[in-house]
């Protein structure tokens, strides 16, 4: 959920105690699945005829755990598994990650895509349309130290390759406990800084059955062909993927949304900060994940909303620009459910029911020390991995238009500049629209395994439900919006084959995957060219025969 600015890092650091967390070491042997079952989640009010089946607990995520001294607390990742409520024709599983870096995936579970919300009275209420309707969802607190996950402070992850190693080791142990999920169609999803995690994790799986000598050697070294995951797709919401395009977008977004005016004091401050950032970027070879001096851009621009209200300093809420927050939080107190979520997860009976006792510290949404420990000295940005991912699987990038910190302007600039499957940008493709409950909800466009969707007038957290929950995500990711170009929250006529199309398995032979990927690209190109010719013929009066596509995005070149 968070891509915490350095301003927030420094503010919070004075409040953070520098000590090793008190934990009891979880057993090194893998227990039975039954030991992870959540028999009764306190104050969860649900329909007994349509109950949730929940598993939760810790699994080892350190491939060196067996060689460590007994006094060392090795990495253990915490997870919550929500089984699919309904049966589709193909069983599928999705692993969900929140961002930060260092924020718990309980954000996703309890405030984004999960099956329940806090009820304001100390309990939980179930909701309809969560992503678990047709898909088993596993929410993971990644990296170790985040949320209920734990490790010794001297074993915190510093690079993205190490984070990938932890996840893959977790998967090895996860499939030992739940072997029935290993052959299922597998997806990876998340938002914000998970825009870095997901391509790394996806690339690790890709190389597990192809090239063992990728640039993420640390992650790939522990992969064996026995893992054999059917990785079918990925979804990234308001993701931090491409720093070079995302940093300048702070100013462009602010202009588009009327936060600053061109030529104003704060516009000039933003321009100056961007120039300083760009000069620094010129010195950097490759693609950085983040650049310290570039972090100043957001603060320089958003300071336009700094003011005093009733004696209290307030500032722009960087997660929903329509709102203000108390300084210096500037969004860290949002969404409104966060306080009740924190209270609930700190209850001893809840922690016991969720099998989270191995970490004695109270649950915290975002661990700032975990974020600071991610140095990223040797981690190329995930943008360098995206073209490789798109060769094999489909990727959905979705964005709410009220999120500032990982805003859609930067996402669109990234897509415009990225080259994948032989072309740069989306090319000549048609922008589609969709509605939710008969109300306009946003637009989407798809090309060569990449779908980009923008939801209107929504902050980043509610966005997944704007994509009509499980139905919307899966239709968007796999092009099912073409029939029909409208989504409804409940579609009893929708069958499993309408949710997800069958794509080439990642565990298939590398040459088979390559041929399948090339065939998909050829089909997509032929389809796009055919549509372009049809529209050009329909508008012969246009200069140069420009296709008459509906195109609200400036990054789509049609002529």
C-alpha positions as CSV (number, residue, x, y, z in Angstrom):
1,X,0.0,0.0,0.0
2,X,2.8,2.4,0.8
3,X,5.8,3.7,-1.0
4,X,6.9,5.6,2.0
5,X,8.8,8.8,1.3
6,X,12.1,9.6,2.9
7,X,10.4,12.3,4.9
8,X,8.2,9.7,6.5
9,X,11.2,7.4,7.0
10,X,13.1,10.0,9.0
11,X,10.1,11.1,11.0
12,X,9.2,7.5,12.0
13,X,12.8,6.4,12.7
14,X,13.0,8.4,16.0
15,X,10.1,6.3,17.2
16,X,11.5,2.9,16.3
17,X,13.4,0.9,18.8
18,X,16.5,-0.7,17.4
19,X,16.4,-4.2,18.8
20,X,16.0,-7.8,17.8
21,X,12.3,-8.9,18.0
22,X,11.5,-11.4,20.7
23,X,10.3,-14.5,19.0
24,X,10.2,-18.2,19.5
25,X,11.8,-20.2,16.7
26,X,9.2,-22.1,14.7
27,X,9.9,-25.8,14.1
28,X,12.2,-26.6,11.2
29,X,10.0,-29.6,10.2
30,X,6.9,-28.9,8.1
31,X,3.7,-29.5,10.0
32,X,0.4,-30.7,8.6
33,X,-2.0,-28.5,6.7
34,X,-4.5,-29.1,9.5
35,X,-2.2,-27.3,12.0
36,X,-2.6,-24.1,10.0
37,X,-6.4,-24.2,9.9
38,X,-8.2,-21.2,11.4
39,X,-11.1,-22.8,13.2
40,X,-12.8,-19.7,14.5
41,X,-11.8,-16.1,13.7
42,X,-13.1,-14.0,16.6
43,X,-16.1,-11.8,15.9
44,X,-16.2,-12.7,12.2
45,X,-19.9,-12.6,11.3
46,X,-20.5,-14.7,8.2
47,X,-23.2,-16.8,6.5
48,X,-23.0,-20.3,7.9
49,X,-24.2,-21.7,4.6
50,X,-21.4,-20.0,2.7
51,X,-18.4,-20.2,5.2
52,X,-14.9,-19.1,4.6
53,X,-12.1,-21.7,4.9
54,X,-9.0,-20.1,6.2
55,X,-5.4,-21.3,6.8
56,X,-2.7,-19.1,8.4
57,X,0.7,-19.3,10.0
58,X,4.5,-19.1,9.5
59,X,6.7,-21.0,7.1
60,X,10.5,-21.0,6.8
61,X,11.8,-18.7,4.1
62,X,15.5,-19.0,4.7
63,X,17.2,-21.6,2.5
64,X,20.1,-21.7,4.9
65,X,17.9,-22.3,8.0
66,X,19.2,-25.8,8.6
67,X,22.9,-24.6,8.7
68,X,22.3,-21.7,11.1
69,X,23.2,-21.8,14.8
70,X,20.3,-22.6,17.2
71,X,20.5,-19.1,18.6
72,X,19.8,-17.5,15.2
73,X,16.2,-16.6,14.4
74,X,15.8,-17.4,10.7
75,X,13.4,-15.8,8.3
76,X,9.8,-17.0,8.5
77,X,7.1,-15.5,6.3
78,X,3.5,-15.3,7.5
79,X,0.6,-16.1,5.3
80,X,-3.2,-16.2,5.3
81,X,-4.8,-18.5,2.8
82,X,-8.5,-18.0,1.9
83,X,-9.9,-20.9,-0.1
84,X,-12.0,-20.2,-3.2
85,X,-15.6,-20.1,-2.3
86,X,-16.9,-21.4,-5.6
87,X,-15.7,-24.0,-8.0
88,X,-14.5,-23.0,-11.5
89,X,-13.6,-25.3,-14.3
90,X,-9.9,-24.7,-13.6
91,X,-8.6,-24.3,-10.1
92,X,-6.4,-21.3,-9.6
93,X,-4.3,-19.7,-6.8
94,X,-3.1,-16.1,-6.5
95,X,-0.3,-14.9,-4.2
96,X,-0.9,-11.3,-3.0
97,X,1.8,-8.8,-1.8
98,X,1.4,-5.3,-0.4
99,X,4.1,-2.7,-0.9
100,X,5.9,-0.2,1.4
101,X,8.4,-1.6,1.2
102,X,7.7,-3.1,4.6
103,X,3.9,-3.1,4.7
104,X,1.7,-6.0,5.7
105,X,-0.5,-7.8,3.3
106,X,-3.3,-7.5,5.8
107,X,-3.9,-4.3,4.0
108,X,-4.9,-6.3,1.0
109,X,-6.8,-8.8,3.0
110,X,-8.8,-6.4,5.2
111,X,-9.0,-3.2,3.2
112,X,-8.6,-4.1,-0.5
113,X,-9.4,-7.5,-2.1
114,X,-10.3,-9.8,0.9
115,X,-13.6,-11.2,2.0
116,X,-14.2,-9.1,5.1
117,X,-14.0,-5.6,6.5
118,X,-13.9,-4.2,10.1
119,X,-17.5,-3.4,11.2
120,X,-16.6,-0.4,13.5
121,X,-17.7,-2.3,16.6
122,X,-14.6,-4.5,17.2
123,X,-15.6,-7.3,14.8
124,X,-15.6,-8.2,11.1
125,X,-18.3,-8.3,8.5
126,X,-18.1,-10.4,5.3
127,X,-18.6,-8.8,2.0
128,X,-19.5,-10.1,-1.4
129,X,-17.3,-10.0,-4.5
130,X,-13.9,-10.5,-3.0
131,X,-11.2,-12.1,-5.2
132,X,-11.6,-15.4,-3.3
133,X,-14.9,-16.1,-5.1
134,X,-13.3,-18.2,-7.8
135,X,-9.6,-18.1,-6.8
136,X,-7.7,-19.2,-3.7
137,X,-5.8,-16.2,-2.4
138,X,-2.6,-16.3,-0.3
139,X,-1.8,-13.1,1.4
140,X,1.9,-13.0,2.3
141,X,3.7,-10.6,4.7
142,X,6.9,-10.2,2.7
143,X,9.8,-9.5,3.5
144,X,10.7,-11.2,6.8
145,X,10.1,-8.6,9.5
146,X,6.9,-7.2,7.9
147,X,3.6,-7.7,9.6
148,X,3.6,-11.0,11.4
149,X,6.7,-12.3,9.5
150,X,9.9,-12.3,11.5
151,X,13.7,-12.8,11.5
152,X,16.7,-11.6,13.3
153,X,17.4,-8.0,12.6
154,X,20.9,-8.9,11.3
155,X,19.2,-11.1,8.7
156,X,16.9,-8.4,7.1
157,X,16.8,-8.5,3.4
158,X,18.8,-5.7,1.6
159,X,18.2,-6.5,-2.1
160,X,15.3,-7.6,-4.3
161,X,17.1,-10.8,-5.3
162,X,17.2,-11.7,-1.6
163,X,13.5,-11.0,-1.3
164,X,12.9,-13.3,-4.2
165,X,15.0,-16.0,-2.6
166,X,12.8,-15.7,0.5
167,X,9.6,-16.0,-1.5
168,X,10.8,-19.0,-3.5
169,X,12.0,-20.8,-0.3
170,X,8.6,-20.1,1.2
171,X,6.9,-21.6,-1.8
172,X,9.0,-24.8,-1.5
173,X,7.7,-25.2,2.0
174,X,4.2,-24.0,1.2
175,X,3.8,-26.8,-1.4
176,X,5.1,-29.3,1.0
177,X,2.2,-28.4,3.3
178,X,-0.3,-27.8,0.5
179,X,0.8,-30.0,-2.4
180,X,-2.7,-29.8,-4.0
181,X,-2.0,-26.2,-5.0
182,X,1.2,-26.8,-6.9
183,X,-0.3,-27.9,-10.2
184,X,-2.9,-25.1,-10.2
185,X,-2.9,-22.1,-12.5
186,X,-0.9,-19.6,-10.5
187,X,-1.0,-15.8,-10.4
188,X,0.9,-13.1,-8.6
189,X,-0.7,-9.8,-7.6
190,X,-0.1,-6.8,-5.4
191,X,0.3,-3.0,-5.4
192,X,2.6,-0.1,-4.8
193,X,6.2,-1.4,-4.1
194,X,5.0,-4.8,-5.1
195,X,5.5,-3.4,-8.6
196,X,9.2,-4.3,-7.8
197,X,8.5,-7.6,-6.0
198,X,6.2,-9.2,-8.6
199,X,8.5,-9.0,-11.7
200,X,11.4,-10.3,-9.6
201,X,9.3,-13.2,-8.3
202,X,7.8,-13.9,-11.7
203,X,11.2,-13.8,-13.4
204,X,12.5,-16.3,-10.8
205,X,9.7,-18.7,-11.7
206,X,10.3,-18.1,-15.4
207,X,14.0,-19.1,-15.1
208,X,13.1,-22.0,-12.9
209,X,12.3,-23.9,-16.1
210,X,14.5,-22.0,-18.6
211,X,17.7,-20.2,-18.1
212,X,19.3,-20.9,-14.7
213,X,21.8,-18.0,-15.2
214,X,19.7,-14.9,-15.1
215,X,20.7,-11.6,-13.6
216,X,19.0,-12.7,-10.4
217,X,21.4,-15.5,-9.6
218,X,20.7,-15.4,-5.9
219,X,17.0,-16.0,-6.5
220,X,17.5,-18.6,-9.3
221,X,20.2,-20.7,-7.6
222,X,17.7,-22.4,-5.2
223,X,15.1,-23.1,-7.9
224,X,14.7,-26.7,-9.0
225,X,12.7,-28.1,-11.8
226,X,10.6,-29.8,-9.2
227,X,8.9,-26.5,-8.3
228,X,7.2,-26.5,-11.7
229,X,4.6,-23.7,-11.2
230,X,2.0,-23.0,-13.8
231,X,2.5,-19.3,-13.7
232,X,-0.2,-17.8,-15.8
233,X,-0.3,-14.1,-15.1
234,X,0.4,-11.1,-12.8
235,X,-1.5,-8.0,-11.7
236,X,0.1,-4.8,-10.4
237,X,-2.0,-2.0,-9.0
238,X,-0.5,1.6,-8.8
239,X,2.9,-0.1,-8.9
240,X,6.3,1.5,-8.4
241,X,8.0,-0.1,-11.4
242,X,10.0,2.6,-13.4
243,X,11.6,5.3,-11.3
244,X,12.8,7.3,-14.3
245,X,9.3,7.9,-15.4
246,X,7.5,7.9,-12.0
247,X,9.5,10.7,-10.4
248,X,8.8,13.5,-13.0
249,X,5.1,12.4,-13.0
250,X,4.6,13.9,-9.6
251,X,4.5,17.4,-11.2
252,X,2.6,16.4,-14.4
253,X,0.0,14.6,-12.3
254,X,-0.4,17.7,-10.0
255,X,-1.0,19.9,-13.0
256,X,-3.5,17.5,-14.6
257,X,-5.5,17.4,-11.3
258,X,-5.4,21.1,-10.5
259,X,-3.2,20.7,-7.4
260,X,-0.7,23.2,-8.8
261,X,-0.8,25.7,-11.6
262,X,1.8,26.1,-14.3
263,X,4.1,29.0,-13.5
264,X,3.2,29.1,-9.8
265,X,5.6,29.0,-6.9
266,X,5.2,25.3,-6.3
267,X,5.3,24.5,-10.0
268,X,8.7,26.2,-10.1
269,X,9.8,24.3,-7.0
270,X,8.7,21.0,-8.6
271,X,10.5,21.9,-11.9
272,X,13.7,22.7,-10.0
273,X,13.5,19.4,-8.1
274,X,13.0,17.5,-11.3
275,X,16.0,19.1,-12.9
276,X,18.1,18.1,-10.0
277,X,16.7,14.6,-10.1
278,X,17.3,14.2,-13.9
279,X,20.9,15.4,-13.5
280,X,21.4,12.7,-10.9
281,X,19.8,10.1,-13.1
282,X,22.2,10.9,-15.9
283,X,25.0,9.7,-13.7
284,X,23.4,6.4,-13.1
285,X,23.9,3.4,-15.4
286,X,21.0,1.1,-15.8
287,X,17.6,1.5,-14.2
288,X,17.5,2.4,-10.4
289,X,14.6,1.4,-8.1
290,X,14.8,4.7,-6.3
291,X,17.1,7.7,-6.1
292,X,17.3,9.6,-2.8
293,X,17.5,13.1,-4.2
294,X,14.6,12.4,-6.5
295,X,12.4,11.7,-3.4
296,X,12.3,15.5,-2.9
297,X,10.1,16.1,-5.9
298,X,6.9,14.8,-4.3
299,X,7.3,17.0,-1.2
300,X,8.2,20.0,-3.2
301,X,5.0,19.8,-5.2
302,X,2.6,18.5,-2.6
303,X,3.7,21.3,-0.1
304,X,1.2,23.5,-1.9
305,X,-1.5,21.8,0.3
306,X,0.4,22.4,3.6
307,X,-1.5,24.7,5.8
308,X,-3.0,25.1,9.3
309,X,-6.6,24.2,10.2
310,X,-7.8,24.9,13.7
311,X,-4.3,25.0,15.0
312,X,-3.4,21.7,13.4
313,X,-0.9,21.3,10.5
314,X,-2.5,19.4,7.6
315,X,-1.0,18.2,4.3
316,X,-2.0,16.4,1.1
317,X,-3.1,12.8,1.4
318,X,-0.7,11.2,-1.1
319,X,-2.9,8.1,-1.4
320,X,-6.1,10.0,-2.2
321,X,-5.5,13.6,-3.5
322,X,-9.1,14.6,-2.7
323,X,-8.3,14.3,1.0
324,X,-6.0,16.0,3.5
325,X,-4.2,14.3,6.5
326,X,-2.4,15.5,9.6
327,X,1.2,16.5,9.1
328,X,3.6,14.6,8.9
329,X,1.5,11.5,8.2
330,X,0.2,12.9,4.9
331,X,-1.7,9.8,4.1
332,X,-0.2,7.3,6.6
333,X,-3.4,7.5,8.7
334,X,-5.5,6.5,5.7
335,X,-7.7,4.6,4.9
336,X,-10.2,5.2,7.7
337,X,-10.4,1.5,8.5
338,X,-6.7,1.3,9.4
339,X,-7.2,2.2,13.1
340,X,-9.8,-0.5,13.6
341,X,-7.8,-3.0,11.6
342,X,-4.8,-2.3,13.9
343,X,-6.9,-2.7,17.0
344,X,-8.4,-6.0,15.8
345,X,-5.1,-7.6,14.8
346,X,-3.5,-6.6,18.1
347,X,-6.1,-8.6,20.1
348,X,-4.5,-11.6,21.8
349,X,-7.4,-13.9,20.8
350,X,-7.2,-12.8,17.2
351,X,-3.4,-13.4,17.1
352,X,-3.9,-16.8,18.6
353,X,-6.7,-17.7,16.2
354,X,-4.5,-16.6,13.2
355,X,-1.6,-18.8,14.4
356,X,0.6,-15.7,14.6
357,X,2.0,-16.2,18.1
358,X,5.5,-16.9,16.8
359,X,6.1,-13.1,16.6
360,X,5.6,-11.6,20.0
361,X,5.6,-8.0,18.8
362,X,2.3,-6.3,18.1
363,X,1.1,-6.1,14.5
364,X,2.1,-2.9,12.7
365,X,0.9,-2.0,9.3
366,X,4.2,-0.7,7.9
367,X,7.7,-1.4,9.5
368,X,9.9,1.6,8.6
369,X,13.1,-0.2,9.6
370,X,12.3,-3.0,7.2
371,X,12.0,-0.3,4.5
372,X,15.2,1.4,5.4
373,X,17.1,-2.0,5.4
374,X,16.2,-2.5,1.7
375,X,19.3,-0.8,0.4
376,X,18.9,-1.7,-3.3
377,X,22.5,-1.1,-4.1
378,X,22.7,-4.1,-6.5
379,X,19.0,-4.4,-7.5
380,X,18.2,-3.2,-11.1
381,X,14.6,-1.9,-11.3
382,X,11.8,-4.3,-12.1
383,X,11.3,-2.3,-15.4
384,X,14.3,-4.2,-16.7
385,X,12.4,-7.5,-16.1
386,X,9.0,-6.6,-17.5
387,X,9.7,-7.3,-21.1
388,X,10.9,-10.8,-20.2
389,X,7.8,-11.4,-18.1
390,X,5.6,-10.3,-21.0
391,X,7.2,-12.8,-23.4
392,X,5.6,-15.6,-21.4
393,X,2.6,-14.5,-19.4
394,X,-0.1,-11.8,-19.4
395,X,0.3,-8.8,-17.1
396,X,-2.4,-6.5,-15.9
397,X,-1.3,-3.0,-14.7
398,X,-4.2,-1.2,-13.1
399,X,-4.3,2.3,-11.5
400,X,-6.8,4.5,-9.6
401,X,-6.6,8.1,-10.7
402,X,-6.6,9.6,-7.2
403,X,-3.4,7.9,-6.0
404,X,-0.5,10.4,-6.1
405,X,2.5,8.5,-4.8
406,X,2.4,5.8,-7.5
407,X,0.2,7.7,-9.9
408,X,-1.1,6.7,-13.3
409,X,0.7,9.4,-15.2
410,X,4.0,7.6,-14.4
411,X,2.4,4.3,-15.3
412,X,1.4,5.5,-18.7
413,X,4.8,7.1,-19.3
414,X,6.4,3.8,-18.4
415,X,4.3,1.8,-20.9
416,X,4.9,4.4,-23.6
417,X,8.7,4.0,-23.2
418,X,8.8,0.2,-22.7
419,X,9.7,-2.1,-25.5
420,X,8.3,-5.6,-25.3
421,X,7.5,-8.4,-27.7
422,X,9.1,-6.5,-30.6
423,X,7.4,-3.1,-30.3
424,X,7.6,0.0,-28.2
425,X,4.4,1.2,-26.4
426,X,0.9,-0.1,-26.9
427,X,0.8,0.7,-30.7
428,X,-2.4,1.0,-32.6
429,X,-4.9,-0.5,-30.2
430,X,-8.4,0.5,-29.2
431,X,-9.2,1.9,-25.7
432,X,-12.3,0.2,-24.2
433,X,-14.5,1.4,-21.4
434,X,-16.3,-0.5,-18.7
435,X,-19.0,0.2,-16.1
436,X,-19.8,-1.0,-12.6
437,X,-23.4,-1.2,-11.6
438,X,-24.3,0.8,-14.7
439,X,-21.9,3.6,-13.7
440,X,-18.8,4.6,-15.7
441,X,-15.8,3.1,-14.0
442,X,-12.8,3.5,-16.2
443,X,-11.0,2.5,-19.3
444,X,-8.7,-0.3,-20.4
445,X,-6.4,-1.1,-23.3
446,X,-4.6,-4.3,-24.2
447,X,-1.6,-5.2,-26.4
448,X,0.9,-8.0,-26.7
449,X,0.2,-9.6,-23.3
450,X,-0.1,-6.3,-21.4
451,X,-3.4,-4.9,-20.3
452,X,-3.5,-1.4,-18.7
453,X,-6.7,-0.3,-16.9
454,X,-7.4,3.1,-15.2
455,X,-10.3,3.5,-12.8
456,X,-11.8,6.9,-12.5
457,X,-12.4,8.9,-9.3
458,X,-11.1,6.2,-7.0
459,X,-8.1,6.0,-4.7
460,X,-5.7,3.1,-4.9
461,X,-7.1,0.9,-2.1
462,X,-10.7,0.5,-3.4
463,X,-9.5,0.0,-7.0
464,X,-9.5,-3.8,-7.0
465,X,-13.2,-3.8,-6.1
466,X,-13.8,-1.2,-8.9
467,X,-12.5,-3.9,-11.2
468,X,-15.6,-5.8,-10.0
469,X,-13.5,-8.0,-7.7
470,X,-12.7,-11.5,-9.0
471,X,-14.7,-11.2,-12.2
472,X,-13.2,-7.8,-13.1
473,X,-9.6,-8.7,-12.5
474,X,-9.7,-11.9,-14.4
475,X,-11.7,-10.6,-17.3
476,X,-9.4,-7.6,-17.6
477,X,-6.2,-9.7,-17.3
478,X,-7.4,-12.0,-20.1
479,X,-9.2,-9.8,-22.5
480,X,-12.8,-10.9,-21.6
481,X,-14.1,-7.4,-21.5
482,X,-14.6,-7.6,-25.3
483,X,-17.8,-9.5,-24.7
484,X,-19.4,-7.8,-23.1
485,X,-17.6,-4.4,-22.5
486,X,-19.5,-4.0,-19.3
487,X,-19.0,-5.6,-15.9
488,X,-21.5,-6.4,-13.2
489,X,-20.8,-7.2,-9.6
490,X,-22.8,-10.5,-9.7
491,X,-23.0,-12.5,-12.9
492,X,-24.6,-15.9,-12.2
493,X,-24.3,-16.9,-15.9
494,X,-20.5,-16.5,-15.8
495,X,-18.8,-19.9,-16.0
496,X,-15.3,-20.8,-15.1
497,X,-14.0,-20.7,-18.7
498,X,-15.1,-17.1,-18.9
499,X,-12.9,-16.1,-16.0
500,X,-9.5,-17.2,-17.2
501,X,-8.3,-18.4,-20.6
502,X,-5.9,-21.2,-20.9
503,X,-2.4,-20.0,-21.7
504,X,0.9,-21.8,-22.2
505,X,2.1,-23.4,-19.0
506,X,5.3,-22.1,-17.6
507,X,6.3,-25.6,-16.6
508,X,6.1,-26.7,-20.2
509,X,9.2,-27.2,-22.3
510,X,11.0,-23.9,-22.9
511,X,10.7,-24.2,-26.7
512,X,7.0,-24.9,-26.4
513,X,6.6,-21.8,-24.2
514,X,8.6,-19.7,-26.7
515,X,6.5,-20.9,-29.6
516,X,3.2,-20.3,-27.7
517,X,4.3,-16.8,-26.7
518,X,5.3,-15.9,-30.3
519,X,2.0,-17.3,-31.6
520,X,0.1,-15.1,-29.1
521,X,2.0,-12.0,-30.1
522,X,1.4,-12.7,-33.8
523,X,-2.3,-13.2,-33.2
524,X,-2.5,-9.9,-31.2
525,X,-0.6,-8.0,-33.9
526,X,-2.9,-9.4,-36.6
527,X,-6.0,-8.5,-34.6
528,X,-4.8,-5.0,-33.9
529,X,-3.8,-4.4,-37.5
530,X,-7.2,-5.8,-38.7
531,X,-9.1,-3.4,-36.3
532,X,-6.9,-0.5,-37.5
533,X,-7.7,-1.2,-41.1
534,X,-11.4,-1.5,-40.4
535,X,-11.6,1.8,-38.6
536,X,-9.4,3.5,-41.2
537,X,-11.8,2.4,-43.9
538,X,-14.8,3.6,-41.8
539,X,-13.3,7.1,-41.7
540,X,-11.8,7.6,-45.1
541,X,-12.2,11.3,-44.7
542,X,-9.5,11.5,-42.0
543,X,-6.1,12.8,-43.0
544,X,-3.7,10.0,-43.5
545,X,-6.3,7.4,-42.7
546,X,-5.9,7.7,-38.9
547,X,-8.0,5.1,-37.0
548,X,-11.0,6.5,-35.2
549,X,-10.3,4.9,-31.9
550,X,-11.6,6.2,-28.6
551,X,-8.3,7.2,-27.0
552,X,-8.2,9.2,-23.8
553,X,-4.5,8.3,-23.1
554,X,-1.8,10.6,-24.5
555,X,0.6,7.7,-24.6
556,X,-1.3,5.7,-27.3
557,X,-0.1,6.7,-30.7
558,X,-2.7,6.0,-33.4
559,X,-1.3,7.8,-36.4
